[in-house]
Amino acid sequence: MNQGKVWLVGAGPSDAELLTVKAKRVLEQAEVVVYDRLVGDSILLMMPDTAEKIDAGKRSGNHTMPQEEMNRLLLRKAQEGKRVVRLKGGDPFLFGRGGEELTLLAEHGIPYEVVPGVTSAIAVPAYNGIPITHRDFASSVHIITGHKKKDEPLELDFATLAKLEGTLVFLMGVSALGDICDGLIHAGKAKDTPAALLSRGTTSRQARLVSTLEKLPEELHAHPLMTPAIIVIGEVCALADQFEWYEKLPLSGKKIIVTRPRERQEELSQRLRSLGAEVLELPTISIAPYRAEELPEQGAALEELESYQYLVFTSPSGVDCFFALLREKKMDIRRFCAGKIAVIGAGTASRLQNYGLMADLMPEIYDAVHLGKCVGADCKDGDRILIPRARLGSQALIGEITAQKKVTIADLPIYDTIEKESPVVELPDLTKEEAMIVFTSASTVRGFRKMMADADISRLQAVCIGAQTKEAAEKAGFTNVCVAAEATVDAIVSVIEEQ
C-alpha cells in the first residue's frame, strides 16, 4: 500500500478569495477532508465531490470530535494510503492545535505539510478598516486566546497585558468579553481605550461594535452580535469609520448562491466577489459529455459534417462537448466550410470564439424559441441543420424552424445534464439567512430542489435567466423572483445590483 500523507491547511477567516493558491491546490487533490465548522461555507463547497468528508465540528462550544480522536483519525486515514487534508479555520498554528495533530503523525513517520492560512486576527480588522499596527498609534500587535473553560475563571496575565502599548487582539473571547475588559481596567488600562468587537468578518454578515474598554460589554448587551467574533483593543480601533471600505462595495452585505455547473461559474463568481458579495458556488447540475462510442444512432450525423448548411449551438457546454468529439474522432472543423453557425446567446458566442470561430446568427432574445425563429428566417427549404446539444433539449427550437421552412434537422444529443443528488457538504445555515440564488436554466432550478428538497426557501430570492427559468423557479416554490434582461453575466450582475 502506498504511504499516505497529511496536509494541515489553513482556510483563512471565511472569504473564499483569502484561501491561498497552495491551499486550493492541495484541497482539490484531497481524498479525505477533515474540516472544522469555522471554515467558510464558500470554501467547504470547494471540497472535491469524490473526497470523503468528515465534520470535526470545532465550533465554539460544540466540539463534536475530541482532539485525541481527531489525532488518531488523521493517523488512520494516512496509514490507509490516503491524501488527507485537515482543513482548519484561520491558520493551523495560531490557537488551532495544529502542533498537537502533528505529534502523533511524526511519531509514526507519516509525512505531512503545513499550509499556513490568513488569520482572522489580521484579516477581520482589515476588513473593518482597522489597521492592527499604525505608525502613529501602535507599533506592535499581541494575539491572545480569550477562550476559557466552562465555569472556570479566565487565566490571563492582565497586569502584563495592560502595560502593553500595542494592539491587543483576542480570539475566541466573546463569552469572556466582560472578564477581559474588567481585568484590563483593574490592571491599569485606561477605561476610555478604544475597543471593538468584530463579528463574522469577511462575510456578508460582517458587523462591528466600536466603543471603549469600559463600555464595550454594555454595547454588546444592547446590540448583540453573532459569533464567531474577535475583540480588538487599542487606539487603532478609532480609525474604523475613517478607513472602512468593505461596506462601501456595491454588493457588500449580499450573500449569493451560484448554481451553474462548476466549470461555468468562474466569470460570474469573480464579478460578484469583486463587487463585495459573499458567493457560494453550489453546482446543482453537472455536464456529462458523451464519448464517440456513446453517441446514439444520430451520431452518424457528425460523419456528414460537410453536408450541413447550419450548425446550431444552444449552450457553451454544447460548444465544448462538440469540439471534444471532433478531437476524439480526429475530425477537422474545416469540413464544415460552407455553412453558417447560429448560437443562442452571447455566452455561447464567446465560447465559440475560444475555438477561433465567430457566430453568424444570434437572436436578440436568448432562448430556444427566438433562436428557432432566427434560424428559420435565415435558412431556405431543403437545407440541412445540425443541432449538437443536451439530450433533453427544448423542442421549441425545432418547432420554430420547421414552422417556417421545410428542412432536414439532425438533433444530436452530445451530453447529459445531470441533476445532483446532494451538495458536497451539508450546509445547515444555507437557507436560514436572506440570500439570492442565481439560476441560469430550468435544470439548475430542478437540481436545487432535488438537492435540497426539504429546505425552507422563503428567505431566498431567485435571480433567473429567461422566462422558462422563471417559470421553473415559481413552480419550485420561489415567491420572490426577478429576471435578468438577457442571458449574460453583465445582465445578471445588473439585476442583482438593482435589488
PAZA-131065 format. One record per residue (C-alpha): residue in one letter; residue number from 1; x, y negated, z. Coordinates in steps of 0.02 Angstrom, whole numbers. Each point is the difference from the previous one (the first is absolute). Layout:
{rec A,NUM,{X,Y,Z}}
...
***
This chain:
{rec M,1,{0,0,0}}
{rec N,2,{63,-174,-43}}
{rec Q,3,{47,-112,145}}
{rec G,4,{-131,-132,37}}
{rec K,5,{32,-180,44}}
{rec V,6,{-83,-137,102}}
{rec W,7,{-12,-183,-42}}
{rec L,8,{-45,-120,140}}
{rec V,9,{-88,-139,-96}}
{rec G,10,{-52,-171,63}}
{rec A,11,{-161,-55,-84}}
{rec G,12,{7,-182,54}}
{rec P,13,{-142,-98,82}}
{rec S,14,{-140,43,-124}}
{rec D,15,{16,-100,-162}}
{rec A,16,{37,127,-137}}
{rec E,17,{122,-119,-83}}
{rec L,18,{108,-3,157}}
{rec L,19,{35,186,-22}}
{rec T,20,{179,14,-60}}
{rec V,21,{43,69,-171}}
{rec K,22,{93,146,79}}
{rec A,23,{-145,39,117}}
{rec K,24,{-120,7,-147}}
{rec R,25,{114,116,-98}}
{rec V,26,{24,118,146}}
{rec L,27,{-186,2,40}}
{rec E,28,{-46,42,-180}}
{rec Q,29,{113,154,7}}
{rec A,30,{-63,65,168}}
{rec E,31,{-72,175,21}}
{rec V,32,{-54,-35,180}}
{rec V,33,{-45,-170,74}}
{rec V,34,{-21,-21,187}}
{rec Y,35,{-73,-174,24}}
{rec D,36,{-48,-120,137}}
{rec R,37,{-164,-95,1}}
{rec L,38,{96,-164,14}}
{rec V,39,{50,26,-182}}
{rec G,40,{-104,-113,-113}}
{rec D,41,{-145,80,-96}}
{rec S,42,{71,-62,-165}}
{rec I,43,{162,94,36}}
{rec L,44,{-89,158,60}}
{rec L,45,{-88,4,-169}}
{rec M,46,{171,13,-85}}
{rec M,47,{29,174,71}}
{rec P,48,{10,130,-140}}
{rec D,49,{-159,99,-34}}
{rec T,50,{100,161,12}}
{rec A,51,{84,-37,168}}
{rec E,52,{-57,77,164}}
{rec K,53,{-59,-145,109}}
{rec I,54,{7,9,188}}
{rec D,55,{-75,-138,107}}
{rec A,56,{108,-27,153}}
{rec G,57,{-111,-136,70}}
{rec K,58,{116,-113,99}}
{rec R,59,{-121,-146,5}}
{rec S,60,{6,-94,164}}
{rec G,61,{-92,99,132}}
{rec N,62,{-33,146,-118}}
{rec H,63,{149,115,-22}}
{rec T,64,{-76,153,-82}}
{rec M,65,{167,93,-4}}
{rec P,66,{122,5,147}}
{rec Q,67,{177,-53,-46}}
{rec E,68,{75,169,39}}
{rec E,69,{-125,85,-115}}
{rec M,70,{41,-128,-135}}
{rec N,71,{185,40,13}}
{rec R,72,{-33,186,-16}}
{rec L,73,{-117,-28,-148}}
{rec L,74,{133,-94,-99}}
{rec L,75,{126,137,37}}
{rec R,76,{-120,139,-51}}
{rec K,77,{-49,-81,-165}}
{rec A,78,{181,-34,-45}}
{rec Q,79,{45,181,42}}
{rec E,80,{-135,52,-125}}
{rec G,81,{105,-85,-133}}
{rec K,82,{-116,-151,-20}}
{rec R,83,{39,-181,-40}}
{rec V,84,{-74,-81,154}}
{rec V,85,{-38,-186,21}}
{rec R,86,{-33,-65,175}}
{rec L,87,{-94,-160,-43}}
{rec K,88,{1,-128,141}}
{rec G,89,{-70,-175,15}}
{rec G,90,{130,-138,3}}
{rec D,91,{178,63,20}}
{rec P,92,{33,176,66}}
{rec F,93,{139,-56,118}}
{rec L,94,{-90,-149,77}}
{rec F,95,{-106,73,141}}
{rec G,96,{-47,137,-123}}
{rec R,97,{82,144,94}}
{rec G,98,{94,43,-159}}
{rec G,99,{155,48,97}}
{rec E,100,{-99,129,98}}
{rec E,101,{-67,77,-159}}
{rec L,102,{174,18,-73}}
{rec T,103,{76,83,154}}
{rec L,104,{-80,170,-28}}
{rec L,105,{38,-6,-187}}
{rec A,106,{183,-38,35}}
{rec E,107,{12,143,125}}
{rec H,108,{-63,122,-134}}
{rec G,109,{106,-67,-142}}
{rec I,110,{-148,-68,-101}}
{rec P,111,{54,-136,-122}}
{rec Y,112,{-90,-166,18}}
{rec E,113,{0,-180,-58}}
{rec V,114,{-66,-159,79}}
{rec V,115,{-89,-127,-111}}
{rec P,116,{-14,-163,98}}
{rec G,117,{-163,-95,-6}}
{rec V,118,{-50,-183,14}}
{rec T,119,{-45,-26,182}}
{rec S,120,{-157,-91,53}}
{rec A,121,{106,-99,122}}
{rec I,122,{67,-99,-148}}
{rec A,123,{-131,23,-137}}
{rec V,124,{-158,-41,99}}
{rec P,125,{64,-167,67}}
{rec A,126,{61,-42,-176}}
{rec Y,127,{-174,34,-72}}
{rec N,128,{-69,-118,133}}
{rec G,129,{120,-143,-38}}
{rec I,130,{109,32,153}}
{rec P,131,{188,10,-32}}
{rec I,132,{67,104,145}}
{rec T,133,{162,-99,-8}}
{rec H,134,{17,-183,-46}}
{rec R,135,{152,-112,13}}
{rec D,136,{-95,-129,103}}
{rec F,137,{-95,119,114}}
{rec A,138,{75,173,19}}
{rec S,139,{168,76,-45}}
{rec S,140,{-40,175,62}}
{rec V,141,{-144,123,1}}
{rec H,142,{-35,137,128}}
{rec I,143,{-116,146,-38}}
{rec I,144,{-78,83,151}}
{rec T,145,{-123,142,20}}
{rec G,146,{-153,-54,96}}
{rec H,147,{-67,176,15}}
{rec K,148,{-40,61,174}}
{rec K,149,{-64,165,65}}
{rec K,150,{-182,5,55}}
{rec D,151,{-29,-61,179}}
{rec E,152,{185,-39,22}}
{rec P,153,{84,-171,14}}
{rec L,154,{96,-75,-145}}
{rec E,155,{185,29,28}}
{rec L,156,{90,-149,-77}}
{rec D,157,{142,-109,61}}
{rec F,158,{-99,-161,-5}}
{rec A,159,{137,-97,89}}
{rec T,160,{119,32,-144}}
{rec L,161,{-130,-24,-135}}
{rec A,162,{-57,-167,71}}
{rec K,163,{176,-70,-12}}
{rec L,164,{18,41,-185}}
{rec E,165,{-16,-151,-113}}
{rec G,166,{-38,99,-158}}
{rec T,167,{-164,69,-65}}
{rec L,168,{-78,146,94}}
{rec V,169,{-99,127,-102}}
{rec F,170,{-100,132,93}}
{rec L,171,{-60,153,-96}}
{rec M,172,{-140,112,65}}
{rec G,173,{-38,-125,137}}
{rec V,174,{-179,-60,-23}}
{rec S,175,{-69,100,146}}
{rec A,176,{138,-74,109}}
{rec L,177,{-15,-179,-63}}
{rec G,178,{-53,-70,169}}
{rec D,179,{140,91,89}}
{rec I,180,{128,-62,-127}}
{rec C,181,{-53,-182,9}}
{rec D,182,{-15,0,191}}
{rec G,183,{167,89,19}}
{rec L,184,{92,-127,-107}}
{rec I,185,{-82,-148,86}}
{rec H,186,{39,67,174}}
{rec A,187,{180,27,-56}}
{rec G,188,{16,-183,-50}}
{rec K,189,{-55,-11,-182}}
{rec A,190,{-92,-164,-33}}
{rec K,191,{-189,19,0}}
{rec D,192,{-16,-108,-156}}
{rec T,193,{119,106,-105}}
{rec P,194,{-86,31,-168}}
{rec A,195,{-64,178,-16}}
{rec A,196,{-96,95,-132}}
{rec L,197,{-95,162,-21}}
{rec L,198,{6,64,-179}}
{rec S,199,{-129,130,-48}}
{rec R,200,{1,122,-147}}
{rec G,201,{139,-93,-86}}
{rec T,202,{27,16,-189}}
{rec T,203,{-178,67,-26}}
{rec S,204,{-160,-83,-58}}
{rec R,205,{-56,-10,182}}
{rec Q,206,{153,-94,58}}
{rec A,207,{-40,-120,142}}
{rec R,208,{96,-97,132}}
{rec L,209,{-22,-94,162}}
{rec V,210,{128,-136,37}}
{rec S,211,{-2,-72,174}}
{rec T,212,{118,-12,149}}
{rec L,213,{75,130,113}}
{rec E,214,{-123,-47,137}}
{rec K,215,{-158,-8,-105}}
{rec L,216,{25,139,-129}}
{rec P,217,{-84,138,106}}
{rec E,218,{-150,-114,27}}
{rec E,219,{-8,-38,-187}}
{rec L,220,{2,185,-41}}
{rec H,221,{-143,32,122}}
{rec A,222,{-102,-137,-85}}
{rec H,223,{50,52,-177}}
{rec P,224,{36,188,-3}}
{rec L,225,{116,62,-138}}
{rec M,226,{22,176,-64}}
{rec T,227,{153,107,21}}
{rec P,228,{131,33,-59}}
{rec A,229,{67,-169,53}}
{rec I,230,{165,-75,57}}
{rec I,231,{41,-137,124}}
{rec V,232,{122,-139,-44}}
{rec I,233,{63,-121,131}}
{rec G,234,{109,-151,-38}}
{rec E,235,{5,-174,-75}}
{rec V,236,{-12,71,-178}}
{rec C,237,{-183,45,30}}
{rec A,238,{-43,-184,-12}}
{rec L,239,{50,4,-184}}
{rec A,240,{-139,121,-52}}
{rec D,241,{-124,-131,-63}}
{rec Q,242,{136,-94,-93}}
{rec F,243,{77,152,-85}}
{rec E,244,{-152,112,-28}}
{rec W,245,{-7,64,-179}}
{rec Y,246,{-88,169,-7}}
{rec E,247,{-170,-75,40}}
{rec K,248,{20,-122,-143}}
{rec L,249,{9,133,-135}}
{rec P,250,{-160,7,-106}}
{rec L,251,{-50,177,51}}
{rec S,252,{66,-2,178}}
{rec G,253,{-122,88,115}}
{rec K,254,{-69,112,-136}}
{rec K,255,{17,189,5}}
{rec I,256,{-19,77,-172}}
{rec I,257,{-13,185,-44}}
{rec V,258,{56,45,-177}}
{rec T,259,{-71,163,-66}}
{rec R,260,{84,15,-170}}
{rec P,261,{108,153,-40}}
{rec R,262,{170,-19,82}}
{rec E,263,{92,-28,-164}}
{rec R,264,{-116,-146,-42}}
{rec Q,265,{4,-94,166}}
{rec E,266,{164,-93,-1}}
{rec E,267,{-44,-157,-99}}
{rec L,268,{-162,-36,93}}
{rec S,269,{72,41,171}}
{rec Q,270,{151,-111,-27}}
{rec R,271,{-108,-146,-55}}
{rec L,272,{-114,15,151}}
{rec R,273,{145,18,122}}
{rec S,274,{89,-150,-73}}
{rec L,275,{-155,-102,42}}
{rec G,276,{1,58,180}}
{rec A,277,{-123,146,0}}
{rec E,278,{26,159,98}}
{rec V,279,{-16,135,-133}}
{rec L,280,{-39,182,31}}
{rec E,281,{32,111,-151}}
{rec L,282,{-130,139,12}}
{rec P,283,{-9,93,-166}}
{rec T,284,{-170,81,-11}}
{rec I,285,{32,82,-167}}
{rec S,286,{151,75,-86}}
{rec I,287,{40,26,-183}}
{rec A,288,{35,179,-56}}
{rec P,289,{72,-3,-178}}
{rec Y,290,{-25,151,-112}}
{rec R,291,{151,87,-71}}
{rec A,292,{-7,49,-183}}
{rec E,293,{-48,180,38}}
{rec E,294,{-142,-60,113}}
{rec L,295,{-87,-103,-133}}
{rec P,296,{-173,59,-50}}
{rec E,297,{-35,53,-179}}
{rec Q,298,{-16,-184,-47}}
{rec G,299,{188,-10,30}}
{rec A,300,{25,45,-182}}
{rec A,301,{-46,-181,-36}}
{rec L,302,{174,-52,54}}
{rec E,303,{76,102,-141}}
{rec E,304,{-98,-107,-124}}
{rec L,305,{54,-167,71}}
{rec E,306,{35,-76,-170}}
{rec S,307,{-179,34,-57}}
{rec Y,308,{-82,-123,121}}
{rec Q,309,{-41,-181,-37}}
{rec Y,310,{-25,-47,184}}
{rec L,311,{84,47,163}}
{rec V,312,{-104,-54,151}}
{rec F,313,{65,-12,180}}
{rec T,314,{-117,-23,148}}
{rec S,315,{128,-16,141}}
{rec P,316,{185,-24,36}}
{rec S,317,{5,180,61}}
{rec G,318,{-64,56,-169}}
{rec V,319,{144,-90,-84}}
{rec D,320,{130,81,112}}
{rec C,321,{-74,174,-15}}
{rec F,322,{-14,-16,-189}}
{rec F,323,{183,-45,-23}}
{rec A,324,{53,135,122}}
{rec L,325,{-89,126,-111}}
{rec L,326,{86,-69,-155}}
{rec R,327,{169,20,86}}
{rec E,328,{-41,177,53}}
{rec K,329,{-54,47,-176}}
{rec K,330,{149,-95,-75}}
{rec M,331,{-118,-106,-104}}
{rec D,332,{40,-175,-62}}
{rec I,333,{-130,-138,19}}
{rec R,334,{52,-61,-173}}
{rec R,335,{-111,138,-70}}
{rec F,336,{-142,-117,48}}
{rec C,337,{61,-136,-116}}
{rec A,338,{-150,-62,-99}}
{rec G,339,{-132,-20,135}}
{rec K,340,{-51,-120,138}}
{rec I,341,{14,17,188}}
{rec A,342,{-144,-56,112}}
{rec V,343,{11,-20,189}}
{rec I,344,{-131,-29,133}}
{rec G,345,{86,-146,84}}
{rec A,346,{155,-101,41}}
{rec G,347,{73,128,120}}
{rec T,348,{-7,136,-131}}
{rec A,349,{72,-119,-131}}
{rec S,350,{144,-40,117}}
{rec R,351,{37,184,29}}
{rec L,352,{-2,29,-189}}
{rec Q,353,{132,-136,-19}}
{rec N,354,{116,103,110}}
{rec Y,355,{9,121,-147}}
{rec G,356,{37,-138,-125}}
{rec L,357,{-176,-10,-71}}
{rec M,358,{-127,-141,-8}}
{rec A,359,{-188,23,5}}
{rec D,360,{-100,-52,-153}}
{rec L,361,{-170,-3,84}}
{rec M,362,{-57,-44,176}}
{rec P,363,{-176,-50,54}}
{rec E,364,{-33,-161,95}}
{rec I,365,{-88,99,136}}
{rec Y,366,{107,144,61}}
{rec D,367,{-117,150,7}}
{rec A,368,{-44,153,-104}}
{rec V,369,{-157,-76,-76}}
{rec H,370,{87,-155,-67}}
{rec L,371,{151,101,-57}}
{rec G,372,{-119,109,-100}}
{rec K,373,{-85,-152,-77}}
{rec C,374,{170,-75,-43}}
{rec V,375,{63,158,-87}}
{rec G,376,{-169,31,-83}}
{rec A,377,{-2,-174,-74}}
{rec D,378,{177,16,-69}}
{rec C,379,{-2,176,-73}}
{rec K,380,{-88,61,-156}}
{rec D,381,{-100,152,-47}}
{rec G,382,{106,155,-22}}
{rec D,383,{139,-55,118}}
{rec R,384,{79,123,122}}
{rec I,385,{24,-58,180}}
{rec L,386,{107,83,134}}
{rec I,387,{-43,-38,183}}
{rec P,388,{126,77,122}}
{rec R,389,{-72,-27,175}}
{rec A,390,{-61,76,163}}
{rec R,391,{-102,159,-11}}
{rec L,392,{-153,-85,74}}
{rec G,393,{8,-158,-105}}
{rec S,394,{-153,-109,-27}}
{rec Q,395,{-108,57,-145}}
{rec A,396,{-56,-180,-24}}
{rec L,397,{159,-32,-98}}
{rec I,398,{-40,130,-132}}
{rec G,399,{-184,-48,-3}}
{rec E,400,{39,-182,-41}}
{rec I,401,{118,48,-142}}
{rec T,402,{-115,126,-82}}
{rec A,403,{-147,-118,16}}
{rec Q,404,{87,-114,-124}}
{rec K,405,{97,114,-117}}
{rec K,406,{5,179,-63}}
{rec V,407,{170,55,60}}
{rec T,408,{90,155,60}}
{rec I,409,{55,-13,181}}
{rec A,410,{125,113,89}}
{rec D,411,{-37,-21,185}}
{rec L,412,{160,75,72}}
{rec P,413,{13,33,189}}
{rec I,414,{182,-21,50}}
{rec Y,415,{-14,-21,189}}
{rec D,416,{-115,28,147}}
{rec T,417,{-46,-130,130}}
{rec I,418,{3,94,166}}
{rec E,419,{-92,-68,151}}
{rec K,420,{104,23,155}}
{rec E,421,{-68,105,142}}
{rec S,422,{80,-93,144}}
{rec P,423,{121,-143,36}}
{rec V,424,{184,35,26}}
{rec V,425,{-26,-32,184}}
{rec E,426,{-149,-29,111}}
{rec L,427,{-29,-186,25}}
{rec P,428,{-132,-20,135}}
{rec D,429,{8,-190,-5}}
{rec L,430,{-16,-15,-188}}
{rec T,431,{-181,-53,-3}}
{rec K,432,{-14,-75,175}}
{rec E,433,{63,-170,-55}}
{rec E,434,{-66,-115,-133}}
{rec A,435,{93,40,-160}}
{rec M,436,{-16,-8,-189}}
{rec I,437,{14,156,-106}}
{rec V,438,{45,-9,-185}}
{rec F,439,{-81,121,-121}}
{rec T,440,{61,2,-180}}
{rec S,441,{-116,137,-63}}
{rec A,442,{-153,97,51}}
{rec S,443,{112,150,33}}
{rec T,444,{99,-96,133}}
{rec V,445,{-166,-35,89}}
{rec R,446,{-52,182,-6}}
{rec G,447,{173,52,59}}
{rec F,448,{-10,-117,149}}
{rec R,449,{-170,65,55}}
{rec K,450,{59,179,-22}}
{rec M,451,{157,-37,99}}
{rec M,452,{-89,-92,140}}
{rec A,453,{-177,67,-8}}
{rec D,454,{-45,-41,179}}
{rec A,455,{83,-170,9}}
{rec D,456,{-100,-154,49}}
{rec I,457,{26,-117,-146}}
{rec S,458,{-108,-143,64}}
{rec R,459,{153,-109,35}}
{rec L,460,{77,29,-172}}
{rec Q,461,{-25,-117,-147}}
{rec A,462,{18,86,-169}}
{rec V,463,{94,-90,-139}}
{rec C,464,{-42,84,-165}}
{rec I,465,{54,-2,-181}}
{rec G,466,{-150,4,-117}}
{rec A,467,{-184,37,13}}
{rec Q,468,{20,190,6}}
{rec T,469,{117,-10,148}}
{rec K,470,{-117,-123,88}}
{rec E,471,{-146,119,-28}}
{rec A,472,{101,145,72}}
{rec A,473,{49,-104,153}}
{rec E,474,{-180,-48,36}}
{rec K,475,{-55,180,-23}}
{rec A,476,{135,51,125}}
{rec G,477,{-77,-115,130}}
{rec F,478,{102,-160,-13}}
{rec T,479,{-112,-150,31}}
{rec N,480,{131,-137,-21}}
{rec V,481,{63,16,-178}}
{rec C,482,{86,-125,-114}}
{rec V,483,{61,24,-179}}
{rec A,484,{159,-64,-82}}
{rec A,485,{-30,-103,-156}}
{rec E,486,{105,121,-103}}
{rec A,487,{104,157,23}}
{rec T,488,{166,-83,38}}
{rec V,489,{109,-21,153}}
{rec D,490,{-20,-189,-14}}
{rec A,491,{-189,15,2}}
{rec I,492,{2,117,151}}
{rec V,493,{114,-119,96}}
{rec S,494,{-109,-149,-48}}
{rec V,495,{-161,77,64}}
{rec I,496,{86,51,162}}
{rec E,497,{63,-178,26}}
{rec E,498,{-176,-65,-24}}
{rec Q,499,{-73,107,140}}
***
